Amino acid sequence: MVRNVETQEVALTRAGAMSKSVGAHSNGRHLRLPFPVALAASVLAGAALDLAYPQVGWWPLAFVSVAVALWTLVGRSLPSAFLISVAFGAAFFLFHLSWVSTFLGPLPWVALAGLQSILFGAGGLLITLAYRHGRHLRRLSGILLPAWVAGLWVLRESVMGSWPYGGFPWARTGLVLVDSPFVETASWLGTTGLSFLLVFTCASVLEVALRRRWQLIIAPAAVLLVMLVIPLFPTQATGNLRLGWVQANGPSGYFDHKAPGDILIAQLDATEPLLGQDMDVLVWPEGSVDADPLNDTPAAARLDRVVKATGAELLVNAATTRGTQTFNTSLLWNSRGADQLYDKAHPVPFGEYVPDRWFFEKLAPDLLRLIQREYTPGSNPPTMDLAKARIGLAICFDVIYDDVIRDGALSGAELYVFQTNNGDFRGTDENLQQLAIARMRAIETGRTVANVSTTGTSQIISKDGTTISELGENTTGARISEVTLNTGITAAVLLMPWIAPVLGALSILGFAAVRLAPTLLSHTTLKDRRAR
């Protein structure tokens, strides 16, 4: 297939088609990379992008990686563009999602990374077409083509984050900037906006480098300068809350050796140091009660004793059953029992339920039969009212979905509590990747975030994304932190449902615009001649 791709590109070059595209000659330079070089560069760039995310966190590599990824698509035929983009996606996602294999083995890991790579490759086709047909936009303005390319990149991330089965918006490019000096821009434009600005900067610098149009460096330089100096969107502090939190490090993995009740016992033992101390609420992580306290009297009695001993409300999590449906549920427990409930809005496909089980069990019956429980998506609001504050909630991977976070902010959340269980991914960087998302959510919403895990890493995160307190992985601990409550809706929260669709729609309309551009250029040229 590679030979056929190379043959097609040679034919295109000989036919002169490349001279009409971005990949042709400019100032005597040939801009299109040879196919083998582009393929190798794409693989290296994909692997480098993973290093920009936690655990390594070398965020400047993201700018190099994206620029190289775009360069490999300049002047390509569509088949070669797809292969090159798939190669980039495979190198990135196989490394970035390697933690998936620790749960159910290599098949889910390869399947997820493979699907993401194919979708990434499909987006590469659109970017290649933009470079092929965007020469007229370049004549109209030096920023239109980079903006179009960045919009198409965001469109690809949006599709991957919403399809299939609700999508998997885990690795949006903007997340790499969480440790950068540019991150406060997220409070204005969100993670999606950061993705757009990062790619726009890379596409603009690529234009400057390949075409030697040095005056165009003003646009990316201005973008980086604005991102560097822009302050956090202001939210208002309204008070403080004493929040207790416990990381029990119990046997909470799916395949951990344990007896019924062992996780709850571990959580109770780890909570002992906090009994009798002053706090407003005590938070336990996802899966902290391995029984349904709504239907299990002994488990409910144990929670009653904790509430009595602490004098505080207790936020726990358990699998609950109501009728024939099972939910991943956070419960606010007090002297009256489960006062308020929140059911996880986005259960994880192939982790917490199996979509189209009738079909996929034919492909991997032994593997999928291990997933016995079928969680139902929740429909109740992701907020709860404590005695002193309203909190926003997200359960584990719920944190990656904008709708959950935005609903909490618009419903008046003054603090976010993220309960998670990383027990299935011990020894991997999954929990650090998730923490980066949690830190970005604090910045986007202008709220303190308490990210409490079963096995680590747990953190209290301030609204600027910095860590206030932390318990590392595989550590048992219990702490009380005084956290700030905030009100006010950031620009990022208001724009969350609009940025990706608007950029995506404008990017698709760009293909119509390039057809109109020659007419606009000829009309402008005619007016100039008449003016002379």
TITI-59563 format. One record per residue (C-alpha): residue number from 0; residue in one letter; x, y, z. Coordinates in nm, 2 decimals, decimal comma, padded with zeros to 4 digits. Layout:
BEGIN
seq | type | px | py | pz
NUM | A | X | Y | Z $
...
This chain:
BEGIN
seq | type | px | py | pz
0 | M | 00,00 | 00,00 | 00,00 $
1 | V | 00,29 | 00,24 | 00,08 $
2 | R | 00,43 | 00,18 | -00,27 $
3 | N | 00,09 | 00,27 | -00,42 $
4 | V | 00,08 | 00,59 | -00,21 $
5 | E | 00,42 | 00,69 | -00,32 $
6 | T | 00,33 | 00,62 | -00,69 $
7 | Q | 00,02 | 00,84 | -00,65 $
8 | E | 00,23 | 01,13 | -00,51 $
9 | V | 00,49 | 01,10 | -00,79 $
10 | A | 00,21 | 01,11 | -01,04 $
11 | L | 00,06 | 01,42 | -00,88 $
12 | T | 00,39 | 01,60 | -00,88 $
13 | R | 00,46 | 01,51 | -01,25 $
14 | A | 00,11 | 01,63 | -01,34 $
15 | G | 00,18 | 01,97 | -01,19 $
16 | A | -00,10 | 01,94 | -00,94 $
17 | M | 00,14 | 02,01 | -00,66 $
18 | S | 00,24 | 02,35 | -00,80 $
19 | K | -00,12 | 02,46 | -00,73 $
20 | S | -00,12 | 02,35 | -00,37 $
21 | V | 00,06 | 02,43 | -00,05 $
22 | G | 00,30 | 02,15 | -00,11 $
23 | A | 00,44 | 02,29 | -00,43 $
24 | H | 00,74 | 02,53 | -00,49 $
25 | S | 00,77 | 02,86 | -00,32 $
26 | N | 01,09 | 03,06 | -00,36 $
27 | G | 01,25 | 02,76 | -00,52 $
28 | R | 01,19 | 02,54 | -00,21 $
29 | H | 01,00 | 02,21 | -00,22 $
30 | L | 00,77 | 02,21 | 00,08 $
31 | R | 00,63 | 01,86 | 00,07 $
32 | L | 00,83 | 01,60 | 00,28 $
33 | P | 00,90 | 01,27 | 00,10 $
34 | F | 00,65 | 01,01 | 00,21 $
35 | P | 00,90 | 00,79 | 00,41 $
36 | V | 01,03 | 01,10 | 00,59 $
37 | A | 00,68 | 01,23 | 00,67 $
38 | L | 00,57 | 00,89 | 00,80 $
39 | A | 00,87 | 00,86 | 01,03 $
40 | A | 00,84 | 01,22 | 01,15 $
41 | S | 00,47 | 01,16 | 01,22 $
42 | V | 00,54 | 00,86 | 01,44 $
43 | L | 00,81 | 01,05 | 01,63 $
44 | A | 00,59 | 01,35 | 01,67 $
45 | G | 00,30 | 01,14 | 01,80 $
46 | A | 00,52 | 00,98 | 02,06 $
47 | A | 00,66 | 01,32 | 02,16 $
48 | L | 00,31 | 01,45 | 02,21 $
49 | D | 00,26 | 01,19 | 02,48 $
50 | L | 00,57 | 01,33 | 02,66 $
51 | A | 00,40 | 01,67 | 02,68 $
52 | Y | 00,13 | 01,53 | 02,91 $
53 | P | 00,17 | 01,41 | 03,26 $
54 | Q | 00,36 | 01,20 | 03,39 $
55 | V | 00,65 | 01,36 | 03,20 $
56 | G | 00,49 | 01,69 | 03,14 $
57 | W | 00,73 | 01,84 | 02,89 $
58 | W | 00,46 | 02,08 | 02,75 $
59 | P | 00,68 | 02,27 | 02,50 $
60 | L | 00,71 | 01,94 | 02,31 $
61 | A | 00,34 | 01,99 | 02,21 $
62 | F | 00,42 | 02,29 | 01,99 $
63 | V | 00,70 | 02,09 | 01,81 $
64 | S | 00,48 | 01,78 | 01,78 $
65 | V | 00,18 | 01,97 | 01,64 $
66 | A | 00,39 | 02,17 | 01,40 $
67 | V | 00,55 | 01,85 | 01,26 $
68 | A | 00,22 | 01,68 | 01,24 $
69 | L | 00,09 | 01,97 | 01,02 $
70 | W | 00,40 | 01,98 | 00,81 $
71 | T | 00,37 | 01,61 | 00,72 $
72 | L | 00,03 | 01,68 | 00,57 $
73 | V | 00,14 | 01,97 | 00,35 $
74 | G | 00,10 | 01,87 | -00,02 $
75 | R | -00,01 | 01,52 | 00,04 $
76 | S | -00,24 | 01,29 | -00,15 $
77 | L | -00,54 | 01,19 | 00,05 $
78 | P | -00,44 | 00,82 | 00,09 $
79 | S | -00,09 | 00,92 | 00,22 $
80 | A | -00,24 | 01,19 | 00,45 $
81 | F | -00,46 | 00,93 | 00,61 $
82 | L | -00,18 | 00,69 | 00,66 $
83 | I | 00,05 | 00,96 | 00,81 $
84 | S | -00,22 | 01,09 | 01,04 $
85 | V | -00,31 | 00,73 | 01,16 $
86 | A | 00,06 | 00,67 | 01,23 $
87 | F | 00,07 | 00,99 | 01,44 $
88 | G | -00,24 | 00,89 | 01,62 $
89 | A | -00,12 | 00,53 | 01,68 $
90 | A | 00,21 | 00,65 | 01,82 $
91 | F | 00,04 | 00,89 | 02,05 $
92 | F | -00,26 | 00,69 | 02,17 $
93 | L | -00,08 | 00,36 | 02,22 $
94 | F | 00,16 | 00,53 | 02,45 $
95 | H | -00,09 | 00,77 | 02,61 $
96 | L | -00,36 | 00,51 | 02,68 $
97 | S | -00,12 | 00,22 | 02,77 $
98 | W | -00,28 | 00,22 | 03,12 $
99 | V | -00,60 | 00,07 | 02,96 $
100 | S | -00,42 | -00,26 | 02,92 $
101 | T | -00,38 | -00,30 | 03,30 $
102 | F | -00,76 | -00,34 | 03,34 $
103 | L | -00,87 | -00,60 | 03,09 $
104 | G | -00,56 | -00,67 | 02,89 $
105 | P | -00,42 | -00,56 | 02,55 $
106 | L | -00,73 | -00,61 | 02,34 $
107 | P | -00,93 | -00,31 | 02,49 $
108 | W | -00,61 | -00,10 | 02,48 $
109 | V | -00,54 | -00,17 | 02,11 $
110 | A | -00,91 | -00,13 | 02,02 $
111 | L | -00,95 | 00,21 | 02,19 $
112 | A | -00,61 | 00,34 | 02,06 $
113 | G | -00,69 | 00,20 | 01,72 $
114 | L | -01,03 | 00,37 | 01,70 $
115 | Q | -00,89 | 00,70 | 01,82 $
116 | S | -00,61 | 00,67 | 01,56 $
117 | I | -00,86 | 00,61 | 01,27 $
118 | L | -01,07 | 00,91 | 01,38 $
119 | F | -00,75 | 01,11 | 01,40 $
120 | G | -00,66 | 01,00 | 01,05 $
121 | A | -01,00 | 01,11 | 00,92 $
122 | G | -00,93 | 01,45 | 01,06 $
123 | G | -00,60 | 01,46 | 00,88 $
124 | L | -00,78 | 01,43 | 00,55 $
125 | L | -00,96 | 01,75 | 00,62 $
126 | I | -00,65 | 01,93 | 00,72 $
127 | T | -00,47 | 01,81 | 00,40 $
128 | L | -00,76 | 01,94 | 00,19 $
129 | A | -00,73 | 02,27 | 00,37 $
130 | Y | -00,37 | 02,30 | 00,28 $
131 | R | -00,44 | 02,19 | -00,08 $
132 | H | -00,72 | 02,44 | -00,14 $
133 | G | -00,62 | 02,72 | 00,10 $
134 | R | -00,37 | 02,91 | -00,12 $
135 | H | -00,63 | 03,18 | -00,20 $
136 | L | -00,70 | 03,23 | 00,17 $
137 | R | -00,33 | 03,29 | 00,21 $
138 | R | -00,34 | 03,57 | -00,04 $
139 | L | -00,64 | 03,73 | 00,14 $
140 | S | -00,49 | 03,71 | 00,48 $
141 | G | -00,19 | 03,55 | 00,65 $
142 | I | -00,40 | 03,42 | 00,94 $
143 | L | -00,69 | 03,27 | 00,76 $
144 | L | -00,53 | 02,94 | 00,66 $
145 | P | -00,37 | 02,88 | 01,01 $
146 | A | -00,71 | 02,96 | 01,17 $
147 | W | -00,88 | 02,72 | 00,94 $
148 | V | -00,64 | 02,44 | 01,01 $
149 | A | -00,67 | 02,50 | 01,39 $
150 | G | -01,05 | 02,49 | 01,35 $
151 | L | -01,03 | 02,16 | 01,18 $
152 | W | -00,81 | 02,02 | 01,45 $
153 | V | -01,07 | 02,13 | 01,71 $
154 | L | -01,35 | 01,98 | 01,50 $
155 | R | -01,16 | 01,64 | 01,50 $
156 | E | -01,12 | 01,66 | 01,88 $
157 | S | -01,49 | 01,74 | 01,92 $
158 | V | -01,60 | 01,44 | 01,71 $
159 | M | -01,36 | 01,21 | 01,90 $
160 | G | -01,49 | 01,35 | 02,23 $
161 | S | -01,85 | 01,28 | 02,15 $
162 | W | -01,87 | 00,97 | 01,92 $
163 | P | -01,91 | 00,67 | 01,94 $
164 | Y | -02,09 | 00,59 | 02,26 $
165 | G | -02,05 | 00,94 | 02,40 $
166 | G | -01,69 | 00,97 | 02,29 $
167 | F | -01,37 | 00,99 | 02,49 $
168 | P | -01,25 | 01,36 | 02,53 $
169 | W | -00,96 | 01,24 | 02,74 $
170 | A | -00,66 | 01,38 | 02,55 $
171 | R | -00,76 | 01,72 | 02,41 $
172 | T | -00,44 | 01,90 | 02,30 $
173 | G | -00,51 | 02,20 | 02,52 $
174 | L | -00,46 | 01,99 | 02,83 $
175 | V | -00,08 | 01,98 | 02,78 $
176 | L | -00,07 | 02,35 | 02,88 $
177 | V | -00,19 | 02,29 | 03,24 $
178 | D | 00,16 | 02,34 | 03,37 $
179 | S | 00,25 | 02,62 | 03,13 $
180 | P | 00,24 | 02,99 | 03,18 $
181 | F | -00,04 | 03,01 | 02,93 $
182 | V | -00,29 | 02,81 | 03,13 $
183 | E | -00,49 | 03,09 | 03,28 $
184 | T | -00,64 | 03,15 | 02,93 $
185 | A | -00,85 | 02,84 | 03,00 $
186 | S | -01,06 | 03,04 | 03,24 $
187 | W | -01,17 | 03,25 | 02,94 $
188 | L | -01,18 | 03,00 | 02,65 $
189 | G | -01,17 | 02,65 | 02,82 $
190 | T | -00,96 | 02,36 | 02,71 $
191 | T | -01,11 | 02,36 | 02,36 $
192 | G | -01,00 | 02,72 | 02,32 $
193 | L | -00,65 | 02,63 | 02,44 $
194 | S | -00,64 | 02,36 | 02,17 $
195 | F | -00,73 | 02,61 | 01,90 $
196 | L | -00,48 | 02,87 | 02,01 $
197 | L | -00,20 | 02,61 | 02,04 $
198 | V | -00,26 | 02,47 | 01,69 $
199 | F | -00,31 | 02,81 | 01,54 $
200 | T | 00,03 | 02,92 | 01,68 $
201 | C | 00,19 | 02,61 | 01,53 $
202 | A | 00,02 | 02,64 | 01,19 $
203 | S | 00,12 | 03,01 | 01,18 $
204 | V | 00,49 | 02,94 | 01,26 $
205 | L | 00,49 | 02,67 | 01,00 $
206 | E | 00,36 | 02,91 | 00,74 $
207 | V | 00,64 | 03,15 | 00,83 $
208 | A | 00,91 | 02,88 | 00,82 $
209 | L | 00,80 | 02,71 | 00,50 $
210 | R | 00,72 | 03,03 | 00,30 $
211 | R | 00,97 | 03,27 | 00,45 $
212 | R | 00,70 | 03,53 | 00,50 $
213 | W | 00,87 | 03,66 | 00,82 $
214 | Q | 00,61 | 03,93 | 00,87 $
215 | L | 00,35 | 03,67 | 00,95 $
216 | I | 00,53 | 03,59 | 01,28 $
217 | I | 00,34 | 03,88 | 01,43 $
218 | A | 00,02 | 03,68 | 01,46 $
219 | P | 00,15 | 03,38 | 01,66 $
220 | A | 00,37 | 03,61 | 01,87 $
221 | A | 00,07 | 03,82 | 01,96 $
222 | V | -00,13 | 03,51 | 02,05 $
223 | L | 00,14 | 03,38 | 02,28 $
224 | L | 00,18 | 03,72 | 02,44 $
225 | V | -00,19 | 03,76 | 02,51 $
226 | M | -00,20 | 03,40 | 02,66 $
227 | L | 00,10 | 03,49 | 02,87 $
228 | V | -00,04 | 03,80 | 03,03 $
229 | I | -00,41 | 03,73 | 03,05 $
230 | P | -00,52 | 03,69 | 03,41 $
231 | L | -00,76 | 03,44 | 03,56 $
232 | F | -01,12 | 03,53 | 03,50 $
233 | P | -01,24 | 03,67 | 03,83 $
234 | T | -01,46 | 03,48 | 04,06 $
235 | Q | -01,56 | 03,59 | 04,40 $
236 | A | -01,47 | 03,42 | 04,73 $
237 | T | -01,77 | 03,38 | 04,96 $
238 | G | -01,63 | 03,20 | 05,25 $
239 | N | -01,45 | 02,88 | 05,36 $
240 | L | -01,54 | 02,52 | 05,43 $
241 | R | -01,35 | 02,27 | 05,64 $
242 | L | -01,34 | 01,96 | 05,42 $
243 | G | -01,22 | 01,62 | 05,55 $
244 | W | -01,10 | 01,37 | 05,29 $
245 | V | -00,98 | 01,01 | 05,31 $
246 | Q | -00,77 | 00,79 | 05,08 $
247 | A | -00,79 | 00,44 | 05,22 $
248 | N | -00,58 | 00,26 | 04,96 $
249 | G | -00,80 | -00,04 | 05,00 $
250 | P | -00,85 | -00,34 | 04,77 $
251 | S | -01,06 | -00,13 | 04,52 $
252 | G | -00,94 | -00,27 | 04,19 $
253 | Y | -01,18 | -00,48 | 03,98 $
254 | F | -00,96 | -00,79 | 04,02 $
255 | D | -00,82 | -00,72 | 04,36 $
256 | H | -00,85 | -01,01 | 04,61 $
257 | K | -01,11 | -00,91 | 04,86 $
258 | A | -01,42 | -01,02 | 05,05 $
259 | P | -01,75 | -00,83 | 05,07 $
260 | G | -01,71 | -00,54 | 05,30 $
261 | D | -01,33 | -00,51 | 05,28 $
262 | I | -01,33 | -00,18 | 05,10 $
263 | L | -01,57 | -00,02 | 05,35 $
264 | I | -01,36 | -00,16 | 05,64 $
265 | A | -01,04 | -00,01 | 05,49 $
266 | Q | -01,22 | 00,33 | 05,45 $
267 | L | -01,34 | 00,32 | 05,81 $
268 | D | -01,00 | 00,24 | 05,94 $
269 | A | -00,84 | 00,52 | 05,74 $
270 | T | -01,10 | 00,76 | 05,87 $
271 | E | -01,02 | 00,69 | 06,24 $
272 | P | -00,76 | 00,98 | 06,27 $
273 | L | -01,03 | 01,24 | 06,18 $
274 | L | -01,30 | 01,13 | 06,43 $
275 | G | -01,38 | 01,40 | 06,67 $
276 | Q | -01,21 | 01,67 | 06,47 $
277 | D | -01,40 | 01,98 | 06,35 $
278 | M | -01,51 | 01,96 | 05,98 $
279 | D | -01,81 | 02,06 | 05,78 $
280 | V | -01,81 | 01,76 | 05,54 $
281 | L | -01,62 | 01,44 | 05,51 $
282 | V | -01,55 | 01,30 | 05,16 $
283 | W | -01,48 | 00,94 | 05,06 $
284 | P | -01,38 | 00,84 | 04,71 $
285 | E | -01,57 | 00,65 | 04,44 $
286 | G | -01,65 | 00,29 | 04,53 $
287 | S | -01,58 | 00,36 | 04,90 $
288 | V | -01,88 | 00,15 | 05,01 $
289 | D | -01,88 | -00,19 | 04,85 $
290 | A | -02,25 | -00,25 | 04,94 $
291 | D | -02,56 | -00,06 | 04,85 $
292 | P | -02,63 | 00,14 | 05,17 $
293 | L | -02,98 | 00,22 | 05,04 $
294 | N | -03,07 | -00,15 | 05,07 $
295 | D | -02,80 | -00,29 | 05,30 $
296 | T | -02,88 | -00,22 | 05,67 $
297 | P | -02,54 | -00,31 | 05,82 $
298 | A | -02,36 | -00,08 | 05,57 $
299 | A | -02,61 | 00,20 | 05,64 $
300 | A | -02,55 | 00,16 | 06,02 $
301 | R | -02,18 | 00,20 | 05,97 $
302 | L | -02,22 | 00,52 | 05,78 $
303 | D | -02,46 | 00,64 | 06,06 $
304 | R | -02,19 | 00,58 | 06,31 $
305 | V | -01,93 | 00,78 | 06,11 $
306 | V | -02,17 | 01,08 | 06,08 $
307 | K | -02,23 | 01,07 | 06,46 $
308 | A | -01,86 | 01,04 | 06,54 $
309 | T | -01,76 | 01,33 | 06,32 $
310 | G | -02,06 | 01,55 | 06,35 $
311 | A | -02,03 | 01,62 | 05,98 $
312 | E | -02,21 | 01,52 | 05,66 $
313 | L | -02,05 | 01,23 | 05,48 $
314 | L | -02,02 | 01,21 | 05,10 $
315 | V | -01,97 | 00,85 | 04,99 $
316 | N | -02,01 | 00,65 | 04,67 $
317 | A | -02,15 | 00,31 | 04,60 $
318 | A | -02,33 | 00,10 | 04,33 $
319 | T | -02,70 | 00,14 | 04,41 $
320 | T | -03,00 | -00,04 | 04,27 $
321 | R | -03,34 | 00,11 | 04,22 $
322 | G | -03,59 | -00,12 | 04,06 $
323 | T | -03,42 | -00,30 | 03,78 $
324 | Q | -03,15 | -00,03 | 03,72 $
325 | T | -02,81 | 00,00 | 03,87 $
326 | F | -02,63 | 00,33 | 03,91 $
327 | N | -02,29 | 00,46 | 04,01 $
328 | T | -02,41 | 00,69 | 04,29 $
329 | S | -02,27 | 00,95 | 04,52 $
330 | L | -02,47 | 00,98 | 04,84 $
331 | L | -02,47 | 01,27 | 05,09 $
332 | W | -02,52 | 01,09 | 05,42 $
333 | N | -02,63 | 01,26 | 05,74 $
334 | S | -02,84 | 01,19 | 06,05 $
335 | R | -03,14 | 01,13 | 05,82 $
336 | G | -02,96 | 00,88 | 05,59 $
337 | A | -02,90 | 00,94 | 05,22 $
338 | D | -03,02 | 01,30 | 05,20 $
339 | Q | -02,92 | 01,36 | 04,84 $
340 | L | -02,80 | 01,15 | 04,54 $
341 | Y | -02,61 | 01,20 | 04,23 $
342 | D | -02,58 | 00,92 | 03,97 $
343 | K | -02,29 | 00,92 | 03,73 $
344 | A | -02,40 | 01,08 | 03,40 $
345 | H | -02,15 | 00,91 | 03,17 $
346 | P | -02,08 | 00,54 | 03,26 $
347 | V | -01,77 | 00,42 | 03,09 $
348 | P | -01,85 | 00,19 | 02,78 $
349 | F | -01,68 | -00,15 | 02,81 $
350 | G | -01,59 | -00,06 | 03,17 $
351 | E | -01,92 | 00,01 | 03,35 $
352 | Y | -02,15 | -00,12 | 03,08 $
353 | V | -02,12 | -00,30 | 02,74 $
354 | P | -02,30 | -00,12 | 02,46 $
355 | D | -02,45 | -00,34 | 02,19 $
356 | R | -02,35 | -00,64 | 02,40 $
357 | W | -02,51 | -00,88 | 02,16 $
358 | F | -02,26 | -00,78 | 01,90 $
359 | F | -01,94 | -00,73 | 02,09 $
360 | E | -01,97 | -01,06 | 02,29 $
361 | K | -01,95 | -01,24 | 01,96 $
362 | L | -01,61 | -01,08 | 01,91 $
363 | A | -01,46 | -01,12 | 02,26 $
364 | P | -01,71 | -01,33 | 02,46 $
365 | D | -01,47 | -01,43 | 02,75 $
366 | L | -01,35 | -01,08 | 02,80 $
367 | L | -01,68 | -00,90 | 02,80 $
368 | R | -01,85 | -01,15 | 03,02 $
369 | L | -01,62 | -01,03 | 03,30 $
370 | I | -01,82 | -00,70 | 03,29 $
371 | Q | -02,13 | -00,82 | 03,46 $
372 | R | -02,27 | -00,49 | 03,60 $
373 | E | -02,46 | -00,26 | 03,36 $
374 | Y | -02,47 | 00,09 | 03,49 $
375 | T | -02,75 | 00,32 | 03,38 $
376 | P | -02,67 | 00,68 | 03,30 $
377 | G | -02,79 | 00,92 | 03,57 $
378 | S | -03,03 | 01,21 | 03,50 $
379 | N | -03,02 | 01,40 | 03,84 $
380 | P | -02,82 | 01,73 | 03,86 $
381 | P | -02,45 | 01,71 | 03,95 $
382 | T | -02,49 | 01,93 | 04,26 $
383 | M | -02,56 | 01,88 | 04,63 $
384 | D | -02,65 | 02,12 | 04,90 $
385 | L | -02,44 | 02,10 | 05,22 $
386 | A | -02,53 | 02,29 | 05,53 $
387 | K | -02,28 | 02,56 | 05,44 $
388 | A | -02,23 | 02,54 | 05,06 $
389 | R | -02,35 | 02,40 | 04,73 $
390 | I | -02,10 | 02,16 | 04,57 $
391 | G | -02,06 | 02,04 | 04,21 $
392 | L | -01,98 | 01,67 | 04,15 $
393 | A | -01,82 | 01,45 | 03,90 $
394 | I | -01,76 | 01,08 | 03,94 $
395 | C | -01,43 | 00,95 | 03,79 $
396 | F | -01,43 | 00,99 | 03,41 $
397 | D | -01,73 | 01,22 | 03,44 $
398 | V | -01,47 | 01,49 | 03,48 $
399 | I | -01,38 | 01,48 | 03,11 $
400 | Y | -01,73 | 01,58 | 03,00 $
401 | D | -01,80 | 01,95 | 02,97 $
402 | D | -02,17 | 01,92 | 03,03 $
403 | V | -02,13 | 01,78 | 03,38 $
404 | I | -01,89 | 02,05 | 03,48 $
405 | R | -02,09 | 02,33 | 03,32 $
406 | D | -02,42 | 02,21 | 03,48 $
407 | G | -02,26 | 02,22 | 03,82 $
408 | A | -02,13 | 02,58 | 03,77 $
409 | L | -02,46 | 02,70 | 03,63 $
410 | S | -02,65 | 02,54 | 03,92 $
411 | G | -02,45 | 02,74 | 04,17 $
412 | A | -02,17 | 02,51 | 04,28 $
413 | E | -01,92 | 02,70 | 04,50 $
414 | L | -01,68 | 02,40 | 04,52 $
415 | Y | -01,62 | 02,09 | 04,31 $
416 | V | -01,57 | 01,74 | 04,46 $
417 | F | -01,45 | 01,47 | 04,22 $
418 | Q | -01,47 | 01,12 | 04,35 $
419 | T | -01,26 | 00,86 | 04,16 $
420 | N | -01,13 | 00,51 | 04,18 $
421 | N | -00,79 | 00,46 | 04,02 $
422 | G | -00,74 | 00,11 | 04,17 $
423 | D | -00,74 | -00,06 | 03,84 $
424 | F | -00,46 | 00,15 | 03,71 $
425 | R | -00,20 | 00,14 | 03,98 $
426 | G | 00,16 | 00,20 | 03,86 $
427 | T | 00,05 | 00,39 | 03,55 $
428 | D | 00,02 | 00,76 | 03,47 $
429 | E | -00,36 | 00,74 | 03,43 $
430 | N | -00,42 | 00,91 | 03,77 $
431 | L | -00,18 | 01,19 | 03,68 $
432 | Q | -00,35 | 01,25 | 03,35 $
433 | Q | -00,69 | 01,26 | 03,53 $
434 | L | -00,54 | 01,50 | 03,78 $
435 | A | -00,43 | 01,73 | 03,50 $
436 | I | -00,79 | 01,74 | 03,38 $
437 | A | -00,91 | 01,81 | 03,73 $
438 | R | -00,66 | 02,10 | 03,76 $
439 | M | -00,78 | 02,24 | 03,43 $
440 | R | -01,14 | 02,22 | 03,56 $
441 | A | -01,05 | 02,43 | 03,86 $
442 | I | -00,91 | 02,70 | 03,63 $
443 | E | -01,20 | 02,68 | 03,38 $
444 | T | -01,46 | 02,72 | 03,65 $
445 | G | -01,28 | 02,94 | 03,90 $
446 | R | -01,35 | 02,70 | 04,18 $
447 | T | -01,15 | 02,49 | 04,43 $
448 | V | -01,15 | 02,12 | 04,34 $
449 | A | -01,12 | 01,83 | 04,58 $
450 | N | -01,01 | 01,53 | 04,38 $
451 | V | -01,04 | 01,23 | 04,61 $
452 | S | -00,92 | 00,88 | 04,50 $
453 | T | -00,93 | 00,54 | 04,65 $
454 | T | -00,56 | 00,46 | 04,58 $
455 | G | -00,42 | 00,80 | 04,47 $
456 | T | -00,33 | 01,05 | 04,37 $
457 | S | -00,57 | 01,27 | 04,57 $
458 | Q | -00,54 | 01,65 | 04,58 $
459 | I | -00,70 | 01,97 | 04,69 $
460 | I | -00,66 | 02,21 | 04,40 $
461 | S | -00,70 | 02,59 | 04,42 $
462 | K | -00,89 | 02,78 | 04,15 $
463 | D | -00,56 | 02,87 | 03,97 $
464 | G | -00,47 | 02,50 | 03,93 $
465 | T | -00,21 | 02,48 | 04,20 $
466 | T | -00,20 | 02,20 | 04,45 $
467 | I | -00,29 | 02,29 | 04,81 $
468 | S | -00,26 | 01,94 | 04,96 $
469 | E | -00,18 | 01,60 | 04,82 $
470 | L | -00,17 | 01,23 | 04,91 $
471 | G | 00,04 | 01,03 | 04,67 $
472 | E | -00,04 | 00,70 | 04,49 $
473 | N | -00,07 | 00,38 | 04,71 $
474 | T | -00,08 | 00,59 | 05,02 $
475 | T | -00,32 | 00,56 | 05,31 $
476 | G | -00,41 | 00,90 | 05,46 $
477 | A | -00,68 | 01,13 | 05,60 $
478 | R | -00,67 | 01,51 | 05,61 $
479 | I | -00,88 | 01,82 | 05,68 $
480 | S | -00,83 | 02,11 | 05,44 $
481 | E | -00,99 | 02,46 | 05,47 $
482 | V | -01,10 | 02,54 | 05,12 $
483 | T | -01,23 | 02,86 | 04,96 $
484 | L | -01,58 | 02,88 | 04,83 $
485 | N | -01,64 | 03,09 | 04,51 $
486 | T | -01,93 | 03,22 | 04,30 $
487 | G | -01,94 | 03,38 | 03,96 $
488 | I | -01,96 | 03,22 | 03,61 $
489 | T | -01,64 | 03,23 | 03,41 $
490 | A | -01,63 | 03,30 | 03,04 $
491 | A | -01,50 | 02,95 | 02,99 $
492 | V | -01,82 | 02,80 | 03,15 $
493 | L | -02,04 | 03,02 | 02,94 $
494 | L | -01,87 | 02,94 | 02,62 $
495 | M | -01,82 | 02,56 | 02,68 $
496 | P | -02,12 | 02,45 | 02,46 $
497 | W | -02,04 | 02,69 | 02,18 $
498 | I | -01,67 | 02,71 | 02,11 $
499 | A | -01,63 | 02,36 | 01,95 $
500 | P | -01,95 | 02,37 | 01,75 $
501 | V | -01,89 | 02,72 | 01,62 $
502 | L | -01,52 | 02,65 | 01,53 $
503 | G | -01,63 | 02,32 | 01,37 $
504 | A | -01,91 | 02,49 | 01,16 $
505 | L | -01,68 | 02,77 | 01,05 $
506 | S | -01,42 | 02,51 | 00,95 $
507 | I | -01,66 | 02,32 | 00,74 $
508 | L | -01,78 | 02,65 | 00,58 $
509 | G | -01,42 | 02,71 | 00,50 $
510 | F | -01,44 | 02,46 | 00,22 $
511 | A | -01,71 | 02,68 | 00,06 $
512 | A | -01,51 | 02,99 | 00,13 $
513 | V | -01,21 | 02,87 | -00,07 $
514 | R | -01,44 | 02,84 | -00,37 $
515 | L | -01,54 | 03,20 | -00,33 $
516 | A | -01,19 | 03,33 | -00,26 $
517 | P | -01,08 | 03,35 | -00,63 $
518 | T | -01,38 | 03,56 | -00,71 $
519 | L | -01,31 | 03,79 | -00,42 $
520 | L | -00,94 | 03,82 | -00,52 $
521 | S | -01,03 | 03,90 | -00,88 $
522 | H | -01,28 | 04,16 | -00,77 $
523 | T | -01,02 | 04,32 | -00,54 $
524 | T | -00,76 | 04,32 | -00,81 $
525 | L | -01,00 | 04,48 | -01,06 $
526 | K | -01,08 | 04,76 | -00,81 $
527 | D | -00,71 | 04,82 | -00,75 $
528 | R | -00,64 | 04,85 | -01,12 $
529 | R | -00,93 | 05,10 | -01,16 $
530 | A | -00,80 | 05,30 | -00,86 $
531 | R | -00,47 | 05,33 | -01,03 $
